[in-house]
Amino acid sequence: MIDLHTHTTASDGQYLPSELVRKACDAGVTVLAVTDHDTVSGLDEASREAKKAGITFVRGIELAVAWPTGEFHLLGLGLTNTSPRLCDMLIFLHEKRKERNMQIIKKMQESGFSLSYEEMLSLFPNREIGRPHFAEYLVQKNIVKTNQQAFEKYFAKGRPWYVARIGGNLDEAVQAIYDSGGIPVIAHPLSLHVSWSQFDAILDDIHERGVEGIEAYHPGARLQDCKRLEQLARAHGMFVTAGSDFHGEKIRTDRKLGHTSDGKKIDDSFYYDELLPHISNFLQVKNA
């Protein structure tokens, strides 16, 4: 059992990187990727813990990419370094995230709530602050009872405190991942919010621009849709990955380490037969 999409406290997860690795080990996960949003700050700690636990560790990241509909998240799997290009992109995304956060806090204050961004930062030090942290802040301030309620009432798209995220350029994100020794994979592709009839043209374009893999199996999709995404990936010459997108039980109760859509266990073939050969081939070409 493996997991190629997880999050830690370095971004919006519940557990410290070392804690996440130990939980994965206890759950029977043998290959683990940490893919925090727009940061690599938790990778060294997770890597050290994985070595002690005897888990194969995949250094990763999840980058926000600009997209006209829905959300485009790009996984970078198998990072060997943090290239200058990736550093520049992370700085850009951090600044755009901060601007968005300030707009959210302004909306909250204009609604009559005495809330402070500085207070929230003090509650979540050294984090890439995002909507899950705002949700937890509201729970701690007794404004809502649960994080899910905060999203449903305030932070989801169409709700009063929603602010759209500004992502990076796709071509720059792809190159930043390659420069860092990784392979680009489109995360949870249904979040693009496009019709099935549009997927062929979109995957043609994305593949031509260097995205090699598709996370076809994700707990946010029905198993039949995951299988359909896998068929599309094969038709476009792209490999397939699977992940839990685990953030922690407190944050997403429906997600479990090592499991994906419909509670399906993630078979290790998604690493050994799918991802690993592409990482190996890329590194051979890069070092030739």
PAMITI-234122 format. One line per field, with one value per residue (C-alpha): residue in one letter; x, y, z. Coordinates in steps of 0.2 Angstrom, whole numbers, plus 5000, padded with zeros to 4 digits. Layout:
type <- (A / ...)
px <- (X / ...)
py <- (Y / ...)
pz <- (Z / ...)
This chain:
type <- (M / I / D / L / H / T / H / T / T / A / S / D / G / Q / Y / L / P / S / E / L / V / R / K / A / C / D / A / G / V / T / V / L / A / V / T / D / H / D / T / V / S / G / L / D / E / A / S / R / E / A / K / K / A / G / I / T / F / V / R / G / I / E / L / A / V / A / W / P / T / G / E / F / H / L / L / G / L / G / L / T / N / T / S / P / R / L / C / D / M / L / I / F / L / H / E / K / R / K / E / R / N / M / Q / I / I / K / K / M / Q / E / S / G / F / S / L / S / Y / E / E / M / L / S / L / F / P / N / R / E / I / G / R / P / H / F / A / E / Y / L / V / Q / K / N / I / V / K / T / N / Q / Q / A / F / E / K / Y / F / A / K / G / R / P / W / Y / V / A / R / I / G / G / N / L / D / E / A / V / Q / A / I / Y / D / S / G / G / I / P / V / I / A / H / P / L / S / L / H / V / S / W / S / Q / F / D / A / I / L / D / D / I / H / E / R / G / V / E / G / I / E / A / Y / H / P / G / A / R / L / Q / D / C / K / R / L / E / Q / L / A / R / A / H / G / M / F / V / T / A / G / S / D / F / H / G / E / K / I / R / T / D / R / K / L / G / H / T / S / D / G / K / K / I / D / D / S / F / Y / Y / D / E / L / L / P / H / I / S / N / F / L / Q / V / K / N / A)
px <- (5000 / 5007 / 5001 / 5007 / 4998 / 4998 / 4999 / 5008 / 5008 / 5020 / 5004 / 4987 / 4988 / 4985 / 5001 / 5019 / 5030 / 5037 / 5020 / 5013 / 5027 / 5024 / 5005 / 5008 / 5020 / 5007 / 4994 / 5005 / 5010 / 5027 / 5029 / 5024 / 5025 / 5023 / 5015 / 5012 / 5004 / 5017 / 5031 / 5045 / 5048 / 5042 / 5052 / 5068 / 5060 / 5048 / 5063 / 5073 / 5058 / 5054 / 5072 / 5071 / 5054 / 5060 / 5048 / 5052 / 5050 / 5045 / 5049 / 5035 / 5025 / 5008 / 5008 / 4993 / 4992 / 4981 / 4966 / 4950 / 4938 / 4939 / 4956 / 4972 / 4984 / 5001 / 5010 / 5029 / 5034 / 5052 / 5061 / 5079 / 5083 / 5074 / 5079 / 5081 / 5066 / 5055 / 5061 / 5055 / 5038 / 5036 / 5040 / 5027 / 5014 / 5017 / 5014 / 4998 / 4992 / 4996 / 4986 / 4971 / 4972 / 4971 / 4956 / 4948 / 4951 / 4945 / 4928 / 4927 / 4930 / 4917 / 4904 / 4906 / 4918 / 4932 / 4945 / 4964 / 4976 / 4990 / 4981 / 4978 / 4996 / 5001 / 4990 / 4998 / 5016 / 5027 / 5013 / 5007 / 4991 / 4975 / 4957 / 4958 / 4968 / 4954 / 4941 / 4951 / 4952 / 4933 / 4931 / 4943 / 4934 / 4917 / 4910 / 4907 / 4907 / 4917 / 4930 / 4917 / 4904 / 4916 / 4918 / 4900 / 4894 / 4909 / 4924 / 4917 / 4915 / 4900 / 4900 / 4902 / 4921 / 4927 / 4941 / 4948 / 4966 / 4979 / 4990 / 5007 / 5010 / 5008 / 5024 / 5034 / 5027 / 5031 / 5049 / 5052 / 5047 / 5059 / 5073 / 5071 / 5072 / 5054 / 5040 / 5024 / 5007 / 4990 / 4981 / 4963 / 4959 / 4940 / 4944 / 4947 / 4928 / 4928 / 4916 / 4921 / 4920 / 4933 / 4946 / 4954 / 4959 / 4964 / 4975 / 4983 / 4988 / 4994 / 5004 / 5012 / 5017 / 5027 / 5014 / 5017 / 5005 / 4987 / 4981 / 4967 / 4963 / 4958 / 4945 / 4935 / 4930 / 4919 / 4928 / 4919 / 4926 / 4943 / 4943 / 4937 / 4952 / 4964 / 4958 / 4960 / 4978 / 4982 / 4975 / 4986 / 5002 / 5002 / 5005 / 4993 / 4995 / 4984 / 4983 / 4973 / 4975 / 4976 / 4976 / 4971 / 4956 / 4951 / 4952 / 4944 / 4936 / 4933 / 4951 / 4962 / 4981 / 4984 / 4966 / 4958 / 4942 / 4928 / 4940 / 4951 / 4968 / 4982 / 4992 / 5011 / 5010 / 5006 / 5023 / 5034 / 5025 / 5020 / 5029 / 5046 / 5050 / 5047 / 5058 / 5072 / 5071 / 5070 / 5086 / 5095 / 5092 / 5096 / 5112 / 5117)
py <- (5000 / 5017 / 5035 / 5049 / 5064 / 5069 / 5086 / 5091 / 5106 / 5114 / 5119 / 5114 / 5097 / 5092 / 5083 / 5088 / 5080 / 5067 / 5063 / 5060 / 5048 / 5038 / 5037 / 5031 / 5018 / 5012 / 5011 / 5000 / 5012 / 5008 / 5022 / 5040 / 5056 / 5073 / 5086 / 5101 / 5116 / 5129 / 5124 / 5111 / 5116 / 5100 / 5088 / 5086 / 5082 / 5069 / 5062 / 5059 / 5051 / 5040 / 5034 / 5029 / 5020 / 5011 / 5019 / 5024 / 5043 / 5053 / 5072 / 5081 / 5097 / 5103 / 5120 / 5131 / 5135 / 5148 / 5141 / 5149 / 5137 / 5127 / 5124 / 5117 / 5109 / 5102 / 5089 / 5088 / 5071 / 5064 / 5081 / 5080 / 5098 / 5115 / 5124 / 5143 / 5143 / 5133 / 5145 / 5160 / 5152 / 5148 / 5166 / 5172 / 5160 / 5165 / 5183 / 5180 / 5169 / 5183 / 5195 / 5183 / 5180 / 5199 / 5201 / 5187 / 5194 / 5211 / 5203 / 5195 / 5211 / 5220 / 5207 / 5214 / 5200 / 5206 / 5195 / 5198 / 5191 / 5193 / 5183 / 5169 / 5169 / 5167 / 5152 / 5144 / 5149 / 5144 / 5138 / 5142 / 5150 / 5146 / 5143 / 5128 / 5139 / 5152 / 5138 / 5132 / 5150 / 5152 / 5136 / 5142 / 5158 / 5149 / 5156 / 5139 / 5122 / 5113 / 5117 / 5109 / 5121 / 5136 / 5131 / 5128 / 5144 / 5156 / 5150 / 5139 / 5146 / 5157 / 5160 / 5178 / 5176 / 5167 / 5175 / 5166 / 5160 / 5167 / 5153 / 5152 / 5150 / 5132 / 5132 / 5140 / 5127 / 5113 / 5119 / 5123 / 5105 / 5097 / 5109 / 5102 / 5084 / 5080 / 5074 / 5085 / 5076 / 5085 / 5082 / 5078 / 5083 / 5084 / 5100 / 5108 / 5109 / 5105 / 5093 / 5076 / 5081 / 5094 / 5083 / 5076 / 5093 / 5099 / 5083 / 5085 / 5103 / 5099 / 5084 / 5094 / 5106 / 5093 / 5086 / 5068 / 5060 / 5061 / 5058 / 5048 / 5040 / 5053 / 5051 / 5066 / 5056 / 5041 / 5025 / 5024 / 5042 / 5037 / 5022 / 5034 / 5046 / 5032 / 5027 / 5045 / 5045 / 5029 / 5036 / 5052 / 5042 / 5048 / 5038 / 5036 / 5040 / 5038 / 5047 / 5050 / 5069 / 5066 / 5081 / 5074 / 5066 / 5083 / 5092 / 5079 / 5065 / 5056 / 5053 / 5039 / 5036 / 5024 / 5024 / 5033 / 5034 / 5023 / 5018 / 5008 / 5003 / 5011 / 4997 / 4999 / 4997 / 5016 / 5019 / 5004 / 5002 / 5020 / 5034 / 5026 / 5022 / 5040 / 5047 / 5035 / 5039 / 5057 / 5057 / 5046 / 5059 / 5073 / 5066 / 5060)
pz <- (5000 / 4995 / 4995 / 4982 / 4989 / 5007 / 5017 / 5033 / 5045 / 5032 / 5023 / 5028 / 5035 / 5053 / 5057 / 5058 / 5044 / 5056 / 5063 / 5046 / 5042 / 5058 / 5055 / 5037 / 5043 / 5056 / 5043 / 5032 / 5019 / 5012 / 4999 / 5004 / 4995 / 5005 / 4993 / 5003 / 4995 / 4987 / 5000 / 5002 / 5020 / 5027 / 5016 / 5025 / 5042 / 5033 / 5024 / 5040 / 5048 / 5033 / 5033 / 5051 / 5048 / 5033 / 5021 / 5003 / 5003 / 4988 / 4989 / 4982 / 4981 / 4975 / 4965 / 4962 / 4943 / 4935 / 4927 / 4920 / 4928 / 4944 / 4951 / 4943 / 4955 / 4949 / 4958 / 4957 / 4962 / 4965 / 4968 / 4970 / 4974 / 4975 / 4959 / 4958 / 4946 / 4959 / 4973 / 4962 / 4959 / 4978 / 4982 / 4969 / 4976 / 4994 / 4990 / 4980 / 4994 / 5007 / 4996 / 4995 / 5014 / 5017 / 5006 / 5016 / 5033 / 5026 / 5021 / 5038 / 5047 / 5036 / 5041 / 5059 / 5066 / 5077 / 5069 / 5067 / 5054 / 5066 / 5079 / 5067 / 5061 / 5080 / 5081 / 5065 / 5065 / 5050 / 5040 / 5022 / 5028 / 5018 / 5020 / 5031 / 5044 / 5043 / 5046 / 5061 / 5067 / 5067 / 5076 / 5090 / 5091 / 5093 / 5077 / 5070 / 5077 / 5063 / 5049 / 5037 / 5043 / 5041 / 5022 / 5019 / 5027 / 5023 / 5013 / 4998 / 4981 / 4981 / 5000 / 5007 / 5011 / 4996 / 4987 / 4971 / 4971 / 4959 / 4953 / 4944 / 4925 / 4919 / 4908 / 4922 / 4935 / 4924 / 4921 / 4939 / 4943 / 4930 / 4935 / 4953 / 4946 / 4948 / 4936 / 4934 / 4937 / 4936 / 4953 / 4955 / 4937 / 4940 / 4950 / 4933 / 4931 / 4913 / 4903 / 4898 / 4880 / 4883 / 4892 / 4876 / 4870 / 4887 / 4890 / 4873 / 4877 / 4895 / 4889 / 4875 / 4888 / 4899 / 4911 / 4910 / 4923 / 4929 / 4947 / 4940 / 4957 / 4971 / 4985 / 4978 / 4963 / 4960 / 4956 / 4939 / 4935 / 4941 / 4929 / 4915 / 4919 / 4918 / 4901 / 4895 / 4902 / 4893 / 4877 / 4878 / 4883 / 4901 / 4917 / 4931 / 4950 / 4965 / 4982 / 4997 / 4998 / 5016 / 5027 / 5044 / 5052 / 5060 / 5043 / 5031 / 5040 / 5023 / 5019 / 5025 / 5022 / 5009 / 5002 / 4987 / 4979 / 4987 / 5000 / 4988 / 4994 / 4984 / 4976 / 4975 / 4956 / 4955 / 4961 / 4954 / 4937 / 4934 / 4943 / 4946 / 4928 / 4923 / 4937 / 4932 / 4913 / 4916 / 4928 / 4915 / 4901 / 4912 / 4918 / 4901)
